[in-house]
Amino acid sequence: MPTIRKLPEVLINQIAAGEVVERPASVLKELLENSLDAGSKAIEVQLTQGGIKQLRITDDGCGIDKEDLALALERHATSKIASLEDLEAVGTMGFRGEALAAISSVARTKITSRARGASHAWKVSERDHEPMPAALNGGTVVEVEDLYYNTPARRKFMKSDSTEYGHCDDAFRRVALARPEVGFQLSHNGRVNLRLAPGDAERRAREILGDDFMEQARVVDVAASGLRLFGFASLPAYARSNRDGQYFYVNGRFVRDKIIQHALREAYADILHGNRHPAYALFLELDPAGVDVNVHPAKTEVRFREGRAIHQFVFHALTRTLAAPVQAAVAAPVVDEYVAYASPTEQVHLGVEEPALARYFSPTQFERPLSRSPAFESVASSLSASLSNFAPRNPAADIAPRPLPQTTQGAPLGYAIAQLHGVFVLAQNETGLVLVDMHAAHERILYEQLKHVLEGTPGVQRLLIPAVFNASKIEMATAEDHADTLQRMGFDVAPAGPNELSVRSVPVLLARASVTELLRALLAELRDFPATEVIAARRNELLGTMACHGAVRANRQLTLPEMNALLRDMEATERADQCNHGRPTWVQLSMNELDKLFMRGQ
């Protein structure tokens, strides 16, 4: 049997490099984080051959003292933590003390730095850790050349220069998006490809994600119980076929977390269908002690100490922002602590011979946000402080025929002027012309009203013959641990044998669903996530079908009062911008756009 021996330091570093340094983009990410931790306000990145040949980062940060520079390339040498308490509440981007050592073990590495107040700069390299005098005005320059030159087998895994540059560009944008107050510049093969001046969060998001995204995005800024979620989330009209427009940060760190991803996916589930994916740039702030970032060498995975609470906060914050009715979305984007909610107080008639259903609104107050980051302050300050004075108009006032008013102020969708082919409602507002798909709009209205009417304790359907199915050990344990939760939701579940579960009742709205499939999905969700979302998803499928059949059909002739009643209901209905299938319910054509169609003024 082979004897146990201690590995040489060089091999230890190369093993560690396999975890930290996957490709040039990994090197770039680590070095950018170091520059930000140094307080840099301007960072320049120069790449050659996709970063494989050379990667050079220059910053204007605080620099490194001569004594510290000698340790910069040593493993587990860092200035960012000193104790277990520091590790449990990390507030910096880097903290392991592994990145520079790992990089220098697989690439020719040189660091030149001049600390503030120092008479001149010093430099070290992977060959000689002893500092040598150098010339530099200030800050730090890190040069990484010939990545994996000493491990040819690993070098073979590198892709083409253009592919590696693409990954570097993605890593660069992720870091730059989170720090709008810092100036960034990215060059490749001597050519400047991206230059980002310091600015505010809105400007940086527009530069990274594009004007199209910002035109279809809503501002998110919600705080409660020491948590804050802010940023931008796209409406369904901007849905994409891939996930390349998704950016989520925890305390400024780009992460991929299954709890967060599930919460975001569920928040969009009611408005985005098919294989489309939303785009967003969202930032979650919380006490650093509430999240463990010491989970993965690349630091892109985290573990929350209160995962369910984080899931619920992110889910509800984004859901309510996206659910804001047209009146709130157009007149004042959802921001800060006020979010439109639905609750029973007032009944209104749709005005299209449909049964009257309840629709309610009352703003719900959250705690004031945590102290704002300077980068986001300029965005949030330009938005409405609250929606506390918002109240939907009563469409009953529109039932009596009346002439078109001279002004449409206060009615974002304006007032109806005609119906086109029994399909579209044409309305005039302050901006220009609004076209409404009346079936899609009415379908959304009915769907939201049905959900509110049926909220509360679910009705229970007893099964004449209990449904019995085979269950795994973990499913049996989950059913036992969450028996009370299942009971409250309308499920009577009990063991029927060592590896069998028996279901004696289900919520009445889900009586026609596959009991076995439903329970398996529910038990899987209960292990990691709140079960209410999976129940709501199944219930909402049924309600969506009911709303589709109940909505006003094409070729139905509506009177002007009926059309105006529909517009007012749209303005006061959550998620009225799109139907249950993710299609838009209305579009706006401004006077400028109409003028261009007829070449007016040209």
PEBEL-V731073 format. One record per run of one state. SS is the DSSP state (h for helix, s for strand, l for the rest). FROM is the first residue (numbers start at 1). LEN is the number of residues. If there is no record, write none. Layout:
ss=<SS SS>
from=<FROM FROM>
len=<LEN LEN>
//
This chain:
ss=<l h l h l s h l s l h l h l h l s l s l s l s l h l h l s l s l h l h l s l s l h l s l s l s l h l s l s l h s l s l h l h l s l s l s l s l h l h l s l s l s h l s l h l h l s l s h l h l h l h l s l s l s h l>
from=<1 9 21 24 38 42 49 52 54 60 66 70 84 88 99 107 108 115 121 126 132 135 139 146 152 156 161 179 183 189 191 197 201 210 211 216 217 225 227 235 236 239 240 241 246 251 253 255 258 269 277 278 280 286 288 291 293 303 305 307 324 326 332 338 342 347 349 357 359 362 366 374 381 395 399 415 421 424 429 432 438 454 460 471 473 482 483 489 492 498 500 508 511 515 529 532 551 560 572 578 579 584 585 586 591 598>
len=<8 12 3 14 4 7 3 2 6 6 4 14 4 11 8 1 7 6 5 6 3 4 7 6 4 5 18 4 6 2 6 4 9 1 5 1 8 2 8 1 3 1 1 5 5 2 2 3 11 8 1 2 6 2 3 2 10 2 2 17 2 6 6 4 5 2 8 2 3 4 8 7 14 4 16 6 3 5 3 6 16 6 11 2 9 1 6 3 6 2 8 3 4 14 3 19 9 12 6 1 5 1 1 5 7 5>
//
